[in-house]
């Protein structure tokens, strides 16, 4: 996926600004996504399959003219098991041929910076944050804000953890 930055240069991932996401609350009412899944091994996505699936989803969205502005783009991952990850890519309208889903609820978000293998250590920190808000977690989603190449370029590997709360 590429887009133009502020200067008109073609870039892969925009520089991520954590401020709208760190320790914030988001209310969604039928927020539209397309959904697909990828196999993984012990919660680790298989890189080539992940990349192909994300590209396929993005191409479907673009062909349907349903691509959000880059500032509104989200790619959420939910792991229902160690062997499968569900991907949710935001869209502006239903996409033919895709599994269109709508997410509703209240989500607490927190930004983390680190490698993918740090996710297990982020969960207790997120649990503590949610508990301090007097809430309980129903489900976790992760938003990886940049691809590995751009994370290296920017010097940060930000991820936003979404805790859907009761």
Helices and strands as residue ranges (DSSP letters): E 3-4, E 10-11, G 18-20, E 24-41, E 44-45, H 47-63, G 70-72, E 75-81, E 84-90, E 99-113, G 116-118, H 119-132, E 137-144, H 148-154, E 158-165
